[in-house]
Structure formats: C-alpha cells, structure tokens
C-alpha cells in the first residue's frame, strides 16, 4: 500500500505539470488511472475491515 501511495503522490505532481503545459488529455488519462488505483485500495481496505469484523476484532 505504501508503494501505491508513492505512485499516487508522483502522479499528482505529474498531473500538475501536464495541466501547466496544456496536456489536458494526458492529465485526464493519468487521473483516470489514479481513480482506478484508489477504488482498488478502497475495496481492499473494505475487505480487510470486513474480515476483521467477522473475526470479532
């Protein structure tokens, strides 16, 4: 998860640069990819919480 966080932080910086240089299509593509990663992380977190709650934690 730490690696994904680092990737997202890097992608935010890259997105800012793309927008500054008017490469909006590339910026949107990068943001769409970030959305997918964030959704995946949220699903994994929800699954973990669900598993822990079923074990009585």
DSSP file (Angstrom, degrees, kcal/mol; ACC not computed):
  #  RESIDUE AA STRUCTURE BP1 BP2  ACC     N-H-->O    O-->H-N    N-H-->O    O-->H-N    TCO  KAPPA ALPHA  PHI   PSI    X-CA   Y-CA   Z-CA
    1    1 A X     >        0   0    0      0, 0.0     4,-2.2     0, 0.0     5,-0.1   0.000 360.0 360.0 360.0 -33.8    0.0    0.0    0.0
    2    2 A X  H  >  +     0   0    0      1,-0.2     4,-2.2     2,-0.2     5,-0.2   0.892 360.0  52.7 -62.5 -38.9    2.9    2.3    0.7
    3    3 A X  H  > S+     0   0    0      2,-0.2     4,-2.5     1,-0.2    -1,-0.2   0.917 108.5  49.7 -62.2 -43.7    4.1    1.8   -2.9
    4    4 A X  H  > S+     0   0    0      1,-0.2     4,-2.6     2,-0.2    -1,-0.2   0.895 108.8  52.8 -62.8 -40.2    0.7    2.8   -4.2
    5    5 A X  H  X S+     0   0    0     -4,-2.2     4,-2.4     2,-0.2    -1,-0.2   0.918 109.8  48.5 -61.2 -43.0    0.7    5.9   -2.1
    6    6 A X  H  X S+     0   0    0     -4,-2.2     4,-2.4     2,-0.2    -2,-0.2   0.902 110.8  51.0 -63.0 -41.4    4.1    6.9   -3.5
    7    7 A X  H  X S+     0   0    0     -4,-2.5     4,-2.8     2,-0.2    -2,-0.2   0.927 110.5  48.8 -60.9 -45.0    2.8    6.3   -7.0
    8    8 A X  H  X S+     0   0    0     -4,-2.6     4,-2.0     2,-0.2    -2,-0.2   0.904 110.3  50.6 -63.6 -41.4   -0.3    8.5   -6.4
    9    9 A X  H  X S+     0   0    0     -4,-2.4     4,-1.7     2,-0.2    -1,-0.2   0.917 112.8  46.9 -61.9 -43.0    1.9   11.3   -4.9
   10   10 A X  H  X S+     0   0    0     -4,-2.4     4,-2.5     1,-0.2    -2,-0.2   0.912 110.6  52.6 -63.7 -42.5    4.1   11.1   -8.0
   11   11 A X  H  X S+     0   0    0     -4,-2.8     4,-2.7     1,-0.2    -1,-0.2   0.836 104.8  55.4 -65.3 -32.7    1.1   11.1  -10.3
   12   12 A X  H  X S+     0   0    0     -4,-2.0     4,-2.2     2,-0.2    -1,-0.2   0.938 109.9  45.9 -64.2 -45.7   -0.3   14.2   -8.7
   13   13 A X  H  X S+     0   0    0     -4,-1.7     4,-1.9     1,-0.2    -2,-0.2   0.917 113.9  48.7 -61.2 -43.4    2.9   16.1   -9.4
   14   14 A X  H  X S+     0   0    0     -4,-2.5     4,-2.4     1,-0.2    -2,-0.2   0.894 109.2  53.0 -64.6 -39.9    3.0   14.8  -12.9
   15   15 A X  H  X S+     0   0    0     -4,-2.7     4,-2.5     1,-0.2    -1,-0.2   0.908 106.9  52.3 -61.9 -42.9   -0.7   15.7  -13.5
   16   16 A X  H  X S+     0   0    0     -4,-2.2     4,-2.5     1,-0.2    -1,-0.2   0.920 110.7  47.9 -59.5 -43.8    0.0   19.3  -12.3
   17   17 A X  H  X S+     0   0    0     -4,-1.9     4,-1.9     2,-0.2    -2,-0.2   0.910 110.5  51.2 -64.3 -42.4    2.9   19.5  -14.8
   18   18 A X  H  <>S+     0   0    0     -4,-2.4     5,-3.3     1,-0.2    -1,-0.2   0.910 111.6  47.4 -61.8 -41.8    0.7   18.2  -17.6
   19   19 A X  H ><5S+     0   0    0     -4,-2.5     3,-1.8     3,-0.2    -2,-0.2   0.919 109.2  53.4 -66.2 -42.8   -2.0   20.7  -16.9
   20   20 A X  H 3<5S+     0   0    0     -4,-2.5    -1,-0.2     1,-0.3    -2,-0.2   0.858 111.6  46.8 -58.6 -34.7    0.5   23.6  -16.7
   21   21 A X  T 3<5S-     0   0    0     -4,-1.9    -1,-0.3    -5,-0.2    -2,-0.2   0.231 118.4-113.1 -93.1  13.9    1.8   22.5  -20.2
   22   22 A X  T < 5S+     0   0    0     -3,-1.8     2,-0.9     1,-0.2     3,-0.2   0.758  73.6 137.3  60.8  28.3   -1.8   22.2  -21.5
   23   23 A X     >< +     0   0    0     -5,-3.3     4,-2.1     1,-0.2    -1,-0.2  -0.500  17.5 153.2 -95.2  62.3   -1.6   18.5  -22.0
   24   24 A X  H  >  +     0   0    0     -2,-0.9     4,-2.7     1,-0.2     5,-0.2   0.840  63.8  56.9 -66.7 -34.1   -5.1   18.0  -20.5
   25   25 A X  H  > S+     0   0    0     -3,-0.2     4,-2.1     1,-0.2    -1,-0.2   0.927 110.8  44.2 -63.4 -43.3   -5.8   14.8  -22.4
   26   26 A X  H  > S+     0   0    0      2,-0.2     4,-2.4     1,-0.2    -1,-0.2   0.890 112.5  52.9 -66.6 -38.3   -2.8   13.1  -20.8
   27   27 A X  H  X S+     0   0    0     -4,-2.1     4,-2.5     1,-0.2    -2,-0.2   0.913 109.1  48.9 -63.0 -42.3   -3.6   14.6  -17.4
   28   28 A X  H  X S+     0   0    0     -4,-2.7     4,-2.5     2,-0.2    -1,-0.2   0.902 110.1  51.5 -64.8 -40.7   -7.2   13.2  -17.6
   29   29 A X  H  X S+     0   0    0     -4,-2.1     4,-2.0     2,-0.2    -2,-0.2   0.924 111.0  48.0 -60.7 -44.2   -5.8    9.8  -18.6
   30   30 A X  H  X S+     0   0    0     -4,-2.4     4,-2.0     1,-0.2    -2,-0.2   0.908 111.6  50.0 -63.2 -42.2   -3.4    9.8  -15.6
   31   31 A X  H  X S+     0   0    0     -4,-2.5     4,-2.4     2,-0.2    -2,-0.2   0.885 107.5  54.0 -64.3 -38.8   -6.3   10.9  -13.3
   32   32 A X  H  X S+     0   0    0     -4,-2.5     4,-1.8     1,-0.2    -1,-0.2   0.907 108.7  49.4 -61.1 -40.8   -8.5    8.1  -14.6
   33   33 A X  H  X S+     0   0    0     -4,-2.0     4,-2.0     1,-0.2    -1,-0.2   0.880 109.3  51.9 -64.6 -38.1   -5.7    5.6  -13.7
   34   34 A X  H  X S+     0   0    0     -4,-2.0     4,-2.7     1,-0.2    -2,-0.2   0.894 105.6  55.3 -65.4 -39.3   -5.4    7.1  -10.3
   35   35 A X  H  X S+     0   0    0     -4,-2.4     4,-2.7     1,-0.2    -1,-0.2   0.916 107.1  50.3 -57.7 -43.6   -9.2    6.7   -9.8
   36   36 A X  H  X S+     0   0    0     -4,-1.8     4,-2.2     2,-0.2    -1,-0.2   0.918 111.6  47.3 -61.9 -43.9   -8.8    3.0  -10.6
   37   37 A X  H  X S+     0   0    0     -4,-2.0     4,-2.6     2,-0.2    -2,-0.2   0.909 112.8  48.7 -64.5 -41.9   -6.0    2.6   -8.1
   38   38 A X  H  X S+     0   0    0     -4,-2.7     4,-2.6     2,-0.2    -2,-0.2   0.917 111.0  50.1 -65.4 -43.2   -7.9    4.5   -5.4
   39   39 A X  H  X S+     0   0    0     -4,-2.7     4,-2.2    -5,-0.2    -1,-0.2   0.907 111.6  49.2 -60.2 -41.3  -11.0    2.4   -6.0
   40   40 A X  H  X S+     0   0    0     -4,-2.2     4,-2.4     2,-0.2    -2,-0.2   0.916 110.7  49.4 -64.6 -43.5   -8.9   -0.8   -5.7
   41   41 A X  H  X S+     0   0    0     -4,-2.6     4,-2.5     1,-0.2    -2,-0.2   0.908 110.6  50.8 -62.0 -41.6   -7.3    0.4   -2.5
   42   42 A X  H  X S+     0   0    0     -4,-2.6     4,-2.7     2,-0.2    -1,-0.2   0.903 109.9  50.0 -62.8 -41.0  -10.7    1.2   -1.0
   43   43 A X  H  X S+     0   0    0     -4,-2.2     4,-2.5     2,-0.2    -2,-0.2   0.921 111.1  48.6 -63.2 -43.8  -12.0   -2.2   -1.9
   44   44 A X  H  X S+     0   0    0     -4,-2.4     4,-2.3     2,-0.2    -2,-0.2   0.911 112.6  48.6 -63.3 -41.5   -9.0   -3.9   -0.3
   45   45 A X  H  X S+     0   0    0     -4,-2.5     4,-2.6     2,-0.2    -2,-0.2   0.926 111.6  48.9 -64.0 -44.9   -9.5   -1.8    2.8
   46   46 A X  H  X S+     0   0    0     -4,-2.7     4,-2.4     1,-0.2    -2,-0.2   0.896 111.0  50.7 -62.0 -40.1  -13.2   -2.6    3.0
   47   47 A X  H  X S+     0   0    0     -4,-2.5     4,-2.6     2,-0.2    -1,-0.2   0.909 110.4  49.8 -63.1 -41.9  -12.4   -6.3    2.5
   48   48 A X  H  X S+     0   0    0     -4,-2.3     4,-2.6     2,-0.2    -2,-0.2   0.930 111.5  47.6 -62.8 -45.9   -9.9   -6.1    5.4
   49   49 A X  H  X S+     0   0    0     -4,-2.6     4,-2.4     1,-0.2    -2,-0.2   0.906 112.0  51.0 -61.4 -41.5  -12.3   -4.4    7.7
   50   50 A X  H  X S+     0   0    0     -4,-2.4     4,-1.8     2,-0.2    -2,-0.2   0.922 111.1  47.8 -61.8 -45.7  -15.0   -6.9    6.8
   51   51 A X  H  X S+     0   0    0     -4,-2.6     4,-0.9     1,-0.2    -2,-0.2   0.922 113.4  47.7 -62.2 -44.7  -12.6   -9.8    7.5
   52   52 A X  H  <>S+     0   0    0     -4,-2.6     5,-2.4     1,-0.2     3,-0.5   0.885 110.0  51.9 -65.7 -38.2  -11.6   -8.3   10.8
   53   53 A X  H ><5S+     0   0    0     -4,-2.4     3,-1.0     1,-0.2    -1,-0.2   0.853 107.5  53.2 -67.7 -32.6  -15.1   -7.6   11.9
   54   54 A X  H 3<5S+     0   0    0     -4,-1.8    -1,-0.2     1,-0.2    -2,-0.2   0.699 105.3  55.3 -73.9 -18.1  -16.1  -11.3   11.2
   55   55 A X  T 3<5S-     0   0    0     -4,-0.9    -1,-0.2    -3,-0.5    -2,-0.2   0.361 122.8-104.1 -94.6   4.4  -13.2  -12.5   13.4
   56   56 A X  T < 5       0   0    0     -3,-1.0    -3,-0.2    -4,-0.2    -2,-0.1   0.677 360.0 360.0  86.1  17.2  -14.5  -10.5   16.3
   57   57 A X      <       0   0    0     -5,-2.4    -4,-0.2    -6,-0.1    -5,-0.1   0.442 360.0 360.0 -89.5 360.0  -12.0   -7.6   16.2
